[in-house]
Amino acid sequence: MELIDLRSDTVTKPSPAMLEAMVRAELGDDDREGDPTVRRLQDLAASKLGKEAALYVPSGTMGNLLAYMTQCTYGAEVIVGDRSHTFTSECTNAASVHGVSMLQIPTTGPFLDPARVEAAIRPALRVCPRTEMVWVENTQVNYMGRVTPLANLAAIQEVARRHRLVVHMDGARIFNAAVALGVDAARIAQYADSVMFCVSKGLAAPVGSLLAGSKDFIERATWQCKKIGGRMRQAGVIAAAGVVALEKMIDRLQEDHDNARFLASRLADLPCLEFDPAHVETNIIQARLRHRRYNQAQAIQALHERGLWVLRSAADGLRFVTHYGIERRHCQQAAAICREVLA
């Protein structure tokens, strides 16, 4: 039985071109004189995002942590959305590693309201924590992968500049957002001082993320990266796949978006799954489960036993993510399994 894995776009396998590039990669010690393939990936990433420089790190979680460590003083406060990935899924690393607290504000739909952001900025009193950063996310992973509008990002940036705050963008899937909007990723990244994105999600590379920003920021982030053990040696063997990801895998993200919308259209009339198909903008579907027979854990297990692997979403939901390696036929099969198990 073929198992269709729709838990996440992190389960992708490297493409044949990536495997070939990994075998042939030119290598060096990235923590000493530098690895030439890593440098190539970093330069390419910076260029794609319209930034001066970039740093290759093992994970998006580390990239986001470095943004905190490099741009926030110990004990600072960061304004985030109440369902932002950095708050829900990164093990409170900002607080535990760098003493940064998160002020969570309600989102308007999936997006931060610039007026609420401004209202949340602390007054300059000795008894208050210092607000130093506004955290934005694109795409919004806990809101069905929805794309943050450029006008919203511009308004938040304007608020941040007026109050001399830094804007960091968790752009783990920024290229999904760029494809959905029909713009270059640099058009989105211009609204943030620093941006993290993953090559190990929809872009299908096996390992790694990039943190991008000014040359000075990346120099300081590199020092912080050494502090927490993130510097690597002959990392070109994995960076080579990232180069292929940025050169060849961006445009094909549209296929993932189309497959997600196709799957959503086949699931939309199941009474036990509650979601709005119009909100499927990229490659993520999240649906609330309302089933007489199965709770969330039972439904996931029953689907898995029939060949479909999905992920829990919040307390009562299921998540389906399309990605490289998932074709239209897999979406058809996934829909059929859902109907068999959940109808």
C-alpha positions as CSV (number, residue, x, y, z in Angstrom):
1,M,0.0,0.0,0.0
2,E,1.4,3.4,-1.0
3,L,1.3,5.8,1.9
4,I,0.3,9.4,1.0
5,D,2.1,11.7,3.4
6,L,0.3,15.1,3.7
7,R,1.5,16.0,7.2
8,S,3.8,18.7,6.0
9,D,6.0,19.9,3.2
10,T,9.0,19.0,5.4
11,V,8.7,15.4,4.4
12,T,9.8,16.0,0.8
13,K,12.7,14.0,-0.7
14,P,15.4,15.7,-2.6
15,S,15.0,15.8,-6.4
16,P,17.4,13.9,-8.7
17,A,19.1,17.2,-9.6
18,M,19.7,17.9,-5.9
19,L,21.2,14.5,-5.3
20,E,23.5,15.0,-8.2
21,A,24.5,18.4,-7.0
22,M,25.2,17.1,-3.5
23,V,27.6,14.4,-4.9
24,R,29.5,17.0,-7.0
25,A,29.5,19.9,-4.4
26,E,32.7,21.8,-3.9
27,L,33.5,21.7,-0.2
28,G,35.4,23.7,2.4
29,D,35.3,24.3,6.2
30,D,32.4,26.8,6.5
31,D,33.5,27.8,10.0
32,R,37.1,28.5,9.0
33,E,38.0,29.7,5.5
34,G,34.5,29.1,4.2
35,D,32.6,26.5,2.1
36,P,32.3,27.7,-1.5
37,T,28.9,26.0,-2.0
38,V,27.5,27.5,1.1
39,R,28.7,30.9,0.0
40,R,27.0,30.4,-3.3
41,L,23.8,29.5,-1.6
42,Q,24.0,32.5,0.7
43,D,24.6,34.9,-2.1
44,L,21.8,33.5,-4.1
45,A,19.4,33.7,-1.1
46,A,20.4,37.3,-0.5
47,S,19.8,38.2,-4.1
48,K,16.4,36.5,-4.2
49,L,15.3,38.5,-1.2
50,G,16.8,41.8,-2.2
51,K,19.0,41.8,0.9
52,E,22.8,42.5,1.3
53,A,23.7,39.1,2.8
54,A,22.4,35.8,4.1
55,L,23.5,33.1,6.6
56,Y,22.8,29.3,6.0
57,V,21.6,27.6,9.2
58,P,20.4,24.1,10.0
59,S,16.8,25.0,10.7
60,G,14.2,27.7,10.5
61,T,13.8,27.6,14.3
62,M,17.5,28.5,14.6
63,G,17.2,31.2,12.0
64,N,14.3,32.8,14.0
65,L,16.2,32.5,17.2
66,L,19.2,34.2,15.7
67,A,17.0,37.1,14.7
68,Y,16.0,37.6,18.3
69,M,19.5,37.2,19.6
70,T,21.0,39.6,17.1
71,Q,18.4,42.4,17.1
72,C,16.9,42.3,20.6
73,T,18.5,43.1,23.9
74,Y,18.2,40.5,26.7
75,G,14.8,41.0,28.4
76,A,13.2,42.8,25.5
77,E,9.6,42.3,24.3
78,V,8.5,41.4,20.8
79,I,5.0,41.9,19.4
80,V,3.7,38.7,17.7
81,G,0.4,37.4,16.5
82,D,-1.4,35.1,19.0
83,R,-1.1,32.1,16.6
84,S,2.3,32.9,15.2
85,H,4.6,29.9,14.6
86,T,7.3,31.4,16.8
87,F,4.9,31.4,19.7
88,T,3.2,28.1,19.2
89,S,5.9,25.9,17.8
90,E,9.5,26.9,18.7
91,C,9.7,25.7,22.3
92,T,9.8,29.2,23.8
93,N,13.4,29.5,22.7
94,A,13.3,33.3,22.6
95,A,12.6,33.4,26.3
96,S,14.7,30.4,27.4
97,V,17.8,31.3,25.4
98,H,17.7,35.1,25.2
99,G,15.2,36.2,27.8
100,V,12.8,37.7,25.2
101,S,9.1,37.9,26.0
102,M,6.3,37.8,23.5
103,L,3.4,40.1,23.6
104,Q,0.7,38.2,21.7
105,I,-2.0,40.3,20.1
106,P,-5.2,39.0,18.4
107,T,-5.1,38.8,14.7
108,T,-7.7,40.3,12.3
109,G,-8.4,37.2,10.3
110,P,-4.9,35.8,10.0
111,F,-3.2,39.1,9.8
112,L,-1.8,41.6,12.4
113,D,-3.7,44.8,12.6
114,P,-1.3,47.7,12.3
115,A,-3.4,49.8,14.8
116,R,-3.3,47.0,17.3
117,V,0.5,46.7,16.8
118,E,0.9,50.4,17.5
119,A,-1.4,50.2,20.6
120,A,0.7,47.3,22.0
121,I,4.0,49.2,21.9
122,R,5.1,49.8,25.5
123,P,5.5,53.3,26.9
124,A,9.1,54.3,27.8
125,L,8.8,53.7,31.5
126,R,11.3,52.0,33.7
127,V,8.7,49.5,35.0
128,C,7.8,48.3,31.4
129,P,9.7,45.8,29.2
130,R,11.1,47.5,26.1
131,T,9.3,46.8,22.8
132,E,12.1,46.2,20.3
133,M,10.6,44.1,17.5
134,V,7.5,43.4,15.5
135,W,7.2,39.8,14.2
136,V,5.3,39.1,11.0
137,E,4.8,35.8,9.2
138,N,4.3,35.0,5.5
139,T,2.7,32.6,4.8
140,Q,0.6,32.1,7.9
141,V,1.1,28.5,8.8
142,N,-1.6,28.3,11.5
143,Y,-4.1,30.1,9.2
144,M,-4.2,27.6,6.3
145,G,-1.0,29.0,4.7
146,R,-2.7,32.3,3.9
147,V,-0.7,35.1,2.3
148,T,-0.2,38.3,4.2
149,P,-1.1,41.2,1.8
150,L,1.7,43.6,0.9
151,A,-0.4,46.6,2.1
152,N,-0.6,45.0,5.5
153,L,3.1,44.5,5.7
154,A,3.8,48.1,4.5
155,A,1.5,49.5,7.2
156,I,3.2,47.5,9.9
157,Q,6.6,48.5,8.7
158,E,5.5,52.2,8.8
159,V,4.4,51.8,12.4
160,A,7.7,50.1,13.3
161,R,9.8,52.7,11.7
162,R,7.9,55.5,13.4
163,H,8.7,53.9,16.8
164,R,12.2,52.8,15.9
165,L,11.4,49.1,16.1
166,V,12.8,46.2,14.0
167,V,10.6,44.1,11.8
168,H,11.5,40.4,11.4
169,M,9.7,38.2,9.0
170,D,9.2,34.5,9.6
171,G,9.1,33.7,5.9
172,A,9.5,30.0,6.1
173,R,7.3,29.7,3.0
174,I,7.9,33.2,1.6
175,F,8.3,31.7,-1.9
176,N,4.8,30.1,-1.6
177,A,3.6,33.6,-0.8
178,A,5.5,35.1,-3.7
179,V,4.1,32.6,-6.2
180,A,0.6,33.1,-4.9
181,L,0.9,36.9,-5.2
182,G,2.7,36.7,-8.6
183,V,5.6,38.8,-7.3
184,D,9.3,38.3,-6.6
185,A,10.1,37.3,-3.0
186,A,12.2,40.5,-2.7
187,R,8.9,42.5,-3.1
188,I,7.7,40.9,0.1
189,A,11.0,40.9,2.0
190,Q,11.4,44.7,1.5
191,Y,9.0,45.2,4.4
192,A,11.2,43.5,6.9
193,D,14.7,44.3,8.3
194,S,15.5,40.6,8.5
195,V,13.8,37.5,6.9
196,M,14.1,33.8,7.6
197,F,13.1,31.2,5.0
198,C,13.4,27.5,4.6
199,V,14.7,25.5,1.7
200,S,13.6,22.3,3.4
201,K,9.8,22.8,3.0
202,G,8.1,23.4,-0.3
203,L,11.4,23.9,-2.1
204,A,12.3,20.3,-1.2
205,A,15.9,20.5,-0.1
206,P,16.7,18.0,2.7
207,V,18.2,20.4,5.2
208,G,18.4,24.1,6.1
209,S,17.2,27.6,6.2
210,L,18.5,31.1,5.4
211,L,18.5,34.2,7.5
212,A,18.9,37.4,5.4
213,G,19.4,41.1,6.1
214,S,22.1,43.7,6.1
215,K,25.8,42.8,6.0
216,D,26.2,44.1,9.5
217,F,23.2,42.1,10.8
218,I,24.5,38.9,9.2
219,E,28.0,39.4,10.6
220,R,26.5,39.7,14.1
221,A,24.1,36.8,13.5
222,T,27.1,34.6,12.4
223,W,28.8,35.3,15.8
224,Q,25.5,34.4,17.6
225,C,25.2,31.3,15.5
226,K,28.6,30.1,16.7
227,K,27.5,30.7,20.2
228,I,24.6,28.3,20.0
229,G,26.4,25.6,18.0
230,G,25.0,26.4,14.6
231,R,28.2,26.7,12.6
232,M,28.9,23.8,10.3
233,R,31.9,22.3,8.5
234,Q,31.7,20.9,5.0
235,A,28.1,22.0,4.8
236,G,28.3,22.4,1.0
237,V,27.1,18.8,0.7
238,I,23.7,19.9,1.9
239,A,23.8,23.5,0.7
240,A,24.1,22.3,-2.9
241,A,20.6,21.0,-2.7
242,G,19.5,24.5,-1.5
243,V,21.1,26.0,-4.5
244,V,19.1,23.7,-6.8
245,A,16.0,24.6,-4.7
246,L,16.3,28.3,-5.3
247,E,17.3,27.9,-9.0
248,K,14.8,25.3,-10.1
249,M,12.0,24.6,-7.5
250,I,10.3,28.0,-6.9
251,D,8.0,28.1,-10.0
252,R,6.8,24.5,-9.4
253,L,5.2,25.7,-6.1
254,Q,2.2,26.7,-8.2
255,E,1.6,22.9,-8.7
256,D,1.3,22.4,-4.9
257,H,-1.1,25.3,-4.7
258,D,-3.3,23.9,-7.5
259,N,-3.2,20.4,-5.9
260,A,-4.3,21.9,-2.5
261,R,-7.2,23.7,-4.1
262,F,-8.2,20.5,-6.0
263,L,-8.1,18.5,-2.7
264,A,-10.0,21.2,-0.9
265,S,-12.7,21.1,-3.6
266,R,-13.1,17.3,-3.0
267,L,-13.3,17.6,0.8
268,A,-15.5,20.7,1.0
269,D,-18.8,18.8,1.0
270,L,-17.9,16.4,3.8
271,P,-20.1,17.5,6.7
272,C,-17.6,16.4,9.3
273,L,-14.9,18.8,8.0
274,E,-15.4,22.5,8.5
275,F,-13.2,24.9,6.5
276,D,-13.6,27.6,3.8
277,P,-12.1,26.4,0.5
278,A,-11.7,30.1,-0.5
279,H,-9.1,30.4,2.1
280,V,-6.8,27.8,0.5
281,E,-4.4,30.2,-1.0
282,T,-1.2,28.1,-1.0
283,N,-0.4,24.5,-0.1
284,I,-2.1,24.1,3.3
285,I,-5.6,22.9,4.3
286,Q,-6.8,23.0,7.9
287,A,-10.2,21.7,8.7
288,R,-12.1,21.4,12.0
289,L,-13.3,17.8,12.6
290,R,-16.9,17.3,13.7
291,H,-17.4,13.5,13.6
292,R,-19.9,11.3,15.5
293,R,-17.6,8.3,15.6
294,Y,-14.0,9.6,15.6
295,N,-12.2,12.2,17.7
296,Q,-9.1,13.8,16.3
297,A,-6.6,11.1,17.3
298,Q,-8.9,8.3,16.1
299,A,-9.5,10.0,12.8
300,I,-5.8,10.4,12.1
301,Q,-5.2,6.8,13.0
302,A,-8.1,5.5,10.8
303,L,-6.8,7.6,7.9
304,H,-3.3,6.3,8.4
305,E,-4.4,2.7,8.4
306,R,-6.0,3.3,5.0
307,G,-2.9,4.9,3.5
308,L,-3.2,8.6,4.3
309,W,-1.1,10.5,6.8
310,V,-2.3,13.8,8.0
311,L,-1.4,16.0,11.0
312,R,-3.3,17.3,13.9
313,S,-4.3,20.9,13.7
314,A,-5.1,22.7,17.0
315,A,-7.3,20.8,19.4
316,D,-9.9,19.6,16.9
317,G,-8.5,19.9,13.4
318,L,-6.8,18.0,10.6
319,R,-4.1,19.4,8.4
320,F,-3.3,18.5,4.8
321,V,-0.2,19.9,3.1
322,T,0.6,19.3,-0.6
323,H,4.3,19.3,-1.7
324,Y,6.9,18.1,-4.1
325,G,6.3,14.4,-4.7
326,I,2.5,14.7,-4.3
327,E,0.7,14.6,-7.6
328,R,-2.9,15.1,-8.6
329,R,-3.5,11.3,-8.4
330,H,-2.4,11.3,-4.8
331,C,-4.9,14.1,-4.1
332,Q,-7.6,12.1,-5.7
333,Q,-6.7,9.1,-3.6
334,A,-6.5,11.2,-0.4
335,A,-10.0,12.6,-1.0
336,A,-11.3,9.1,-1.7
337,I,-9.8,7.8,1.6
338,C,-11.3,10.7,3.5
339,R,-14.7,9.9,2.1
340,E,-14.4,6.2,3.0
341,V,-13.3,6.9,6.5
342,L,-15.0,10.1,7.5
343,A,-18.2,10.3,5.4
